[in-house]
Structure formats: C-alpha cells, structure tokens
C-alpha cells in the first residue's frame, strides 16, 4: 500500500464579536478535490459547534475555538475541534467534534466504517470500555451499558480513542472521558480499507 506523506496543517484565525476561533487548514494534498472536501468539512463542523453553543448576548459571554492534531501519517488525518463558550450561568461549556479522513480521497469515516460490515464492534468496544471504567474507577452518572453506534472517536498513536461528551457519561468535573483502545485488540474486526488497518501494519 502506498501511503501519502503527512499533510500540512496550519491554523487560521477567525474572529467575530466576542469570539476567536483557530481552525485547521489542510494543504499539501495531491488530490485537490480531496483537499477541498477535507477543508470544507472542517469549516462546516466549526460552524456547527459555534451554532450549538447558542447566543453570546450575555455581556460576559465569550467563545474560543481551537483544535488538536491526533494522527497525520499513513494517509490518515485525525483531529479534534474544540469550542469553549461562556454564555452565562455557573461555568462555560466545551464542545468537541473529532474528524478522521482518508487524505487521498477526502473521505470522512464514521465509527462503523472502521470495522468489517456486520462485525460486533459496538459490543466489543463497550466491553473494553466497561473494563476501563472499572479499572480506572471512573464515577459514572449511571451504569454504563453500551456506546452508541456512532460514538465519538479519533485515531492516535496506533489506538482508537473512543470518548464521551461532557455530562454524557461522567460528572462535568471529570471532563471528557477518553478510552484508548489498541488497534491490535481490534485487529480481527478492523476493515481492511478503513483508517485503522494502516496502523496495524509494522513500519
């Protein structure tokens, strides 16, 4: 398999009243259509995160956007977009949206597309997360049963990292609960055409 070299990711600053957003802009992609699709998808998700925060009418309101690069190798780009806003009340709220792309085509993957069709990925991941909750003694808001089929995730350092939004699994003070799972634990159900497959291959 021919892998594309890491792409260039630069931060672009966008400001509007009470808001400063730093968003990733991708360049160095051989396929211009793929590059445009990736950047358009990122911009759309940034807009949606800002919209989800609601009104900034409160005199004390503010919004900050930033991102973290998780994977940029083996033709896979995985990153997380964050939006923090204070809109009134006891404290601000941070929203997160993670995106995982095939660089060569610009395709963005859902969680289900990481695995072979029909594979029990929901149960496999849920069982591994249950074990981590117990081992790490995470205080959940209720008994954890299962992830959603479209649960949030990113790819980083030969691991699939599944996570939950604030208040989704644990109290606000815990932050985002992240559950890293080695790709080697999932090798038998990984889709050979998905973004986890290249991470299993030894360099």
Secondary structure as GFF3:
##gff-version 3
##sequence-region A 1 203
A	DSSP	beta_strand	8	16	.	.	.	ID=ss1
A	DSSP	beta_strand	19	27	.	.	.	ID=ss2
A	DSSP	alpha_helix	32	52	.	.	.	ID=ss3
A	DSSP	beta_strand	62	73	.	.	.	ID=ss4
A	DSSP	beta_strand	76	86	.	.	.	ID=ss5
A	DSSP	beta_strand	93	102	.	.	.	ID=ss6
A	DSSP	three_ten_helix	112	114	.	.	.	ID=ss7
A	DSSP	alpha_helix	121	136	.	.	.	ID=ss8
A	DSSP	beta_strand	153	156	.	.	.	ID=ss9
A	DSSP	beta_strand	159	163	.	.	.	ID=ss10
A	DSSP	three_ten_helix	172	174	.	.	.	ID=ss11
A	DSSP	beta_strand	178	182	.	.	.	ID=ss12
A	DSSP	three_ten_helix	183	186	.	.	.	ID=ss13
A	DSSP	alpha_helix	197	200	.	.	.	ID=ss14
###
